[in-house]
Amino acid sequence: MEKEFDVGEYVDLMAFLVDLQLSDEYRDGVVANFERIKAIAQLVNSFELPDDVEAAPIFEP
């Protein structure tokens, strides 16, 4: 059984790894933003591309 991704734990671990003193006052907001990022990433990753599509080496708008 795979453990579900815990955004709060991720934020705490990443703050520790980069030696960021994340105060309690800001932590909830950071976790909320990472929850939004997670939801957007799940939407993007769920979109299947045809096998013949290749990623562009350089983005040009």
N, CA, C and O atoms as a GROMACS GRO file, in nm:
protein
  244
    1MET      N    1   0.084  -0.118   0.000
    1MET     CA    2   0.000   0.000   0.000
    1MET      C    3   0.089   0.125   0.000
    1MET      O    4   0.181   0.137   0.081
    2GLU      N    5   0.060   0.216  -0.092
    2GLU     CA    6   0.141   0.337  -0.105
    2GLU      C    7   0.082   0.449  -0.018
    2GLU      O    8  -0.039   0.470  -0.017
    3LYS      N    9   0.168   0.519   0.053
    3LYS     CA   10   0.126   0.630   0.139
    3LYS      C   11   0.089   0.750   0.052
    3LYS      O   12   0.159   0.782  -0.044
    4GLU      N   13  -0.023   0.816   0.086
    4GLU     CA   14  -0.065   0.935   0.012
    4GLU      C   15   0.033   1.049   0.038
    4GLU      O   16   0.087   1.062   0.148
    5PHE      N   17   0.054   1.130  -0.064
    5PHE     CA   18   0.145   1.244  -0.054
    5PHE      C   19   0.093   1.345   0.048
    5PHE      O   20  -0.019   1.394   0.034
    6ASP      N   21   0.173   1.376   0.148
    6ASP     CA   22   0.136   1.470   0.254
    6ASP      C   23   0.207   1.602   0.226
    6ASP      O   24   0.328   1.615   0.245
    7VAL      N   25   0.130   1.701   0.180
    7VAL     CA   26   0.187   1.830   0.141
    7VAL      C   27   0.252   1.900   0.260
    7VAL      O   28   0.360   1.958   0.246
    8GLY      N   29   0.189   1.896   0.375
    8GLY     CA   30   0.246   1.960   0.494
    8GLY      C   31   0.380   1.901   0.532
    8GLY      O   32   0.474   1.974   0.566
    9GLU      N   33   0.390   1.769   0.525
    9GLU     CA   34   0.517   1.702   0.554
    9GLU      C   35   0.622   1.740   0.450
    9GLU      O   36   0.738   1.763   0.484
   10TYR      N   37   0.581   1.747   0.323
   10TYR     CA   38   0.673   1.786   0.216
   10TYR      C   39   0.729   1.927   0.240
   10TYR      O   40   0.849   1.950   0.229
   11VAL      N   41   0.640   2.020   0.272
   11VAL     CA   42   0.683   2.159   0.298
   11VAL      C   43   0.781   2.163   0.415
   11VAL      O   44   0.884   2.230   0.408
   12ASP      N   45   0.750   2.091   0.521
   12ASP     CA   46   0.839   2.089   0.637
   12ASP      C   47   0.976   2.032   0.602
   12ASP      O   48   1.079   2.086   0.643
   13LEU      N   49   0.978   1.922   0.526
   13LEU     CA   50   1.105   1.859   0.488
   13LEU      C   51   1.187   1.946   0.394
   13LEU      O   52   1.308   1.957   0.410
   14MET      N   53   1.121   2.008   0.297
   14MET     CA   54   1.194   2.094   0.202
   14MET      C   55   1.248   2.218   0.273
   14MET      O   56   1.360   2.262   0.244
   15ALA      N   57   1.172   2.274   0.365
   15ALA     CA   58   1.221   2.389   0.441
   15ALA      C   59   1.344   2.350   0.521
   15ALA      O   60   1.440   2.426   0.529
   16PHE      N   61   1.342   2.230   0.579
   16PHE     CA   62   1.457   2.181   0.654
   16PHE      C   63   1.578   2.162   0.562
   16PHE      O   64   1.689   2.202   0.597
   17LEU      N   65   1.555   2.102   0.444
   17LEU     CA   66   1.666   2.075   0.352
   17LEU      C   67   1.734   2.201   0.301
   17LEU      O   68   1.856   2.202   0.280
   18VAL      N   69   1.657   2.306   0.279
   18VAL     CA   70   1.717   2.430   0.228
   18VAL      C   71   1.747   2.530   0.340
   18VAL      O   72   1.780   2.645   0.316
   19ASP      N   73   1.734   2.481   0.465
   19ASP     CA   74   1.761   2.561   0.584
   19ASP      C   75   1.679   2.690   0.585
   19ASP      O   76   1.730   2.799   0.610
   20LEU      N   77   1.548   2.675   0.557
   20LEU     CA   78   1.455   2.787   0.557
   20LEU      C   79   1.378   2.788   0.688
   20LEU      O   80   1.311   2.691   0.722
   21GLN      N   81   1.388   2.896   0.761
   21GLN     CA   82   1.315   2.909   0.887
   21GLN      C   83   1.174   2.957   0.854
   21GLN      O   84   1.147   3.078   0.852
   22LEU      N   85   1.084   2.863   0.828
   22LEU     CA   86   0.946   2.894   0.790
   22LEU      C   87   0.863   2.910   0.917
   22LEU      O   88   0.834   2.812   0.987
   23SER      N   89   0.824   3.034   0.947
   23SER     CA   90   0.749   3.058   1.070
   23SER      C   91   0.607   3.003   1.058
   23SER      O   92   0.553   2.990   0.948
   24ASP      N   93   0.548   2.971   1.171
   24ASP     CA   94   0.412   2.916   1.176
   24ASP      C   95   0.313   3.011   1.109
   24ASP      O   96   0.213   2.967   1.051
   25GLU      N   97   0.340   3.139   1.116
   25GLU     CA   98   0.253   3.241   1.058
   25GLU      C   99   0.237   3.224   0.906
   25GLU      O  100   0.132   3.257   0.851
   26TYR      N  101   0.340   3.173   0.839
   26TYR     CA  102   0.338   3.159   0.694
   26TYR      C  103   0.319   3.015   0.647
   26TYR      O  104   0.283   2.993   0.531
   27ARG      N  105   0.342   2.918   0.732
   27ARG     CA  106   0.339   2.777   0.691
   27ARG      C  107   0.207   2.737   0.628
   27ARG      O  108   0.206   2.671   0.524
   28ASP      N  109   0.094   2.774   0.689
   28ASP     CA  110  -0.036   2.735   0.636
   28ASP      C  111  -0.057   2.787   0.494
   28ASP      O  112  -0.113   2.717   0.410
   29GLY      N  113  -0.013   2.909   0.468
   29GLY     CA  114  -0.024   2.966   0.334
   29GLY      C  115   0.063   2.893   0.234
   29GLY      O  116   0.022   2.871   0.120
   30VAL      N  117   0.182   2.856   0.275
   30VAL     CA  118   0.273   2.782   0.187
   30VAL      C  119   0.213   2.645   0.156
   30VAL      O  120   0.215   2.601   0.041
   31VAL      N  121   0.162   2.579   0.257
   31VAL     CA  122   0.099   2.447   0.236
   31VAL      C  123  -0.021   2.461   0.142
   31VAL      O  124  -0.038   2.378   0.053
   32ALA      N  125  -0.104   2.562   0.160
   32ALA     CA  126  -0.220   2.584   0.074
   32ALA      C  127  -0.178   2.606  -0.071
   32ALA      O  128  -0.241   2.554  -0.162
   33ASN      N  129  -0.071   2.681  -0.092
   33ASN     CA  130  -0.022   2.704  -0.229
   33ASN      C  131   0.032   2.576  -0.290
   33ASN      O  132   0.012   2.551  -0.409
   34PHE      N  133   0.100   2.494  -0.212
   34PHE     CA  134   0.150   2.366  -0.265
   34PHE      C  135   0.034   2.270  -0.294
   34PHE      O  136   0.045   2.187  -0.384
   35GLU      N  137  -0.075   2.280  -0.218
   35GLU     CA  138  -0.195   2.200  -0.248
   35GLU      C  139  -0.249   2.240  -0.385
   35GLU      O  140  -0.288   2.154  -0.464
   36ARG      N  141  -0.252   2.370  -0.413
   36ARG     CA  142  -0.298   2.418  -0.545
   36ARG      C  143  -0.205   2.371  -0.655
   36ARG      O  144  -0.251   2.327  -0.761
   37ILE      N  145  -0.076   2.380  -0.632
   37ILE     CA  146   0.022   2.335  -0.730
   37ILE      C  147   0.004   2.185  -0.758
   37ILE      O  148   0.011   2.142  -0.873
   38LYS      N  149  -0.020   2.108  -0.653
   38LYS     CA  150  -0.041   1.964  -0.668
   38LYS      C  151  -0.164   1.937  -0.756
   38LYS      O  152  -0.160   1.851  -0.844
   39ALA      N  153  -0.273   2.010  -0.731
   39ALA     CA  154  -0.396   1.990  -0.809
   39ALA      C  155  -0.374   2.025  -0.956
   39ALA      O  156  -0.422   1.954  -1.044
   40ILE      N  157  -0.302   2.132  -0.983
   40ILE     CA  158  -0.274   2.172  -1.121
   40ILE      C  159  -0.183   2.069  -1.188
   40ILE      O  160  -0.206   2.032  -1.303
   41ALA      N  161  -0.082   2.022  -1.116
   41ALA     CA  162   0.010   1.923  -1.173
   41ALA      C  163  -0.063   1.793  -1.204
   41ALA      O  164  -0.034   1.729  -1.306
   42GLN      N  165  -0.157   1.752  -1.120
   42GLN     CA  166  -0.233   1.630  -1.146
   42GLN      C  167  -0.316   1.645  -1.273
   42GLN      O  168  -0.327   1.551  -1.351
   43LEU      N  169  -0.374   1.763  -1.293
   43LEU     CA  170  -0.452   1.789  -1.414
   43LEU      C  171  -0.364   1.782  -1.538
   43LEU      O  172  -0.400   1.718  -1.637
   44VAL      N  173  -0.249   1.847  -1.534
   44VAL     CA  174  -0.157   1.848  -1.647
   44VAL      C  175  -0.105   1.707  -1.676
   44VAL      O  176  -0.101   1.664  -1.791
   45ASN      N  177  -0.066   1.636  -1.572
   45ASN     CA  178  -0.011   1.501  -1.590
   45ASN      C  179  -0.114   1.399  -1.635
   45ASN      O  180  -0.078   1.295  -1.690
   46SER      N  181  -0.242   1.426  -1.613
   46SER     CA  182  -0.346   1.331  -1.655
   46SER      C  183  -0.381   1.346  -1.803
   46SER      O  184  -0.451   1.260  -1.857
   47PHE      N  185  -0.333   1.451  -1.868
   47PHE     CA  186  -0.361   1.474  -2.010
   47PHE      C  187  -0.266   1.390  -2.093
   47PHE      O  188  -0.145   1.412  -2.094
   48GLU      N  189  -0.322   1.292  -2.164
   48GLU     CA  190  -0.238   1.203  -2.243
   48GLU      C  191  -0.206   1.264  -2.379
   48GLU      O  192  -0.291   1.324  -2.444
   49LEU      N  193  -0.082   1.247  -2.419
   49LEU     CA  194  -0.038   1.296  -2.550
   49LEU      C  195  -0.020   1.176  -2.643
   49LEU      O  196   0.014   1.066  -2.599
   50PRO      N  197  -0.044   1.197  -2.772
   50PRO     CA  198  -0.019   1.089  -2.868
   50PRO      C  199   0.130   1.051  -2.868
   50PRO      O  200   0.215   1.134  -2.837
   51ASP      N  201   0.159   0.927  -2.904
   51ASP     CA  202   0.297   0.879  -2.904
   51ASP      C  203   0.386   0.954  -3.004
   51ASP      O  204   0.508   0.958  -2.986
   52ASP      N  205   0.327   1.012  -3.107
   52ASP     CA  206   0.408   1.078  -3.210
   52ASP      C  207   0.439   1.224  -3.177
   52ASP      O  208   0.504   1.292  -3.257
   53VAL      N  209   0.395   1.273  -3.064
   53VAL     CA  210   0.423   1.411  -3.023
   53VAL      C  211   0.558   1.416  -2.953
   53VAL      O  212   0.586   1.337  -2.863
   54GLU      N  213   0.642   1.510  -2.996
   54GLU     CA  214   0.773   1.527  -2.934
   54GLU      C  215   0.780   1.661  -2.863
   54GLU      O  216   0.725   1.761  -2.910
   55ALA      N  217   0.846   1.663  -2.752
   55ALA     CA  218   0.863   1.788  -2.677
   55ALA      C  219   0.957   1.881  -2.754
   55ALA      O  220   1.056   1.837  -2.813
   56ALA      N  221   0.925   2.009  -2.753
   56ALA     CA  222   1.011   2.107  -2.820
   56ALA      C  223   1.134   2.131  -2.734
   56ALA      O  224   1.122   2.148  -2.613
   57PRO      N  225   1.253   2.134  -2.795
   57PRO     CA  226   1.375   2.157  -2.717
   57PRO      C  227   1.383   2.301  -2.664
   57PRO      O  228   1.448   2.327  -2.563
   58ILE      N  229   1.316   2.393  -2.732
   58ILE     CA  230   1.317   2.534  -2.691
   58ILE      C  231   1.175   2.586  -2.703
   58ILE      O  232   1.109   2.565  -2.805
   59PHE      N  233   1.127   2.656  -2.598
   59PHE     CA  234   0.994   2.715  -2.604
   59PHE      C  235   1.004   2.850  -2.670
   59PHE      O  236   1.083   2.935  -2.629
   60GLU      N  237   0.924   2.870  -2.774
   60GLU     CA  238   0.916   3.000  -2.842
   60GLU      C  239   0.770   3.041  -2.852
   60GLU      O  240   0.695   2.979  -2.927
   61PRO      N  241   0.729   3.145  -2.779
   61PRO     CA  242   0.588   3.186  -2.782
   61PRO      C  243   0.548   3.242  -2.918
   61PRO      O  244   0.433   3.281  -2.938
   0.00000   0.00000   0.00000
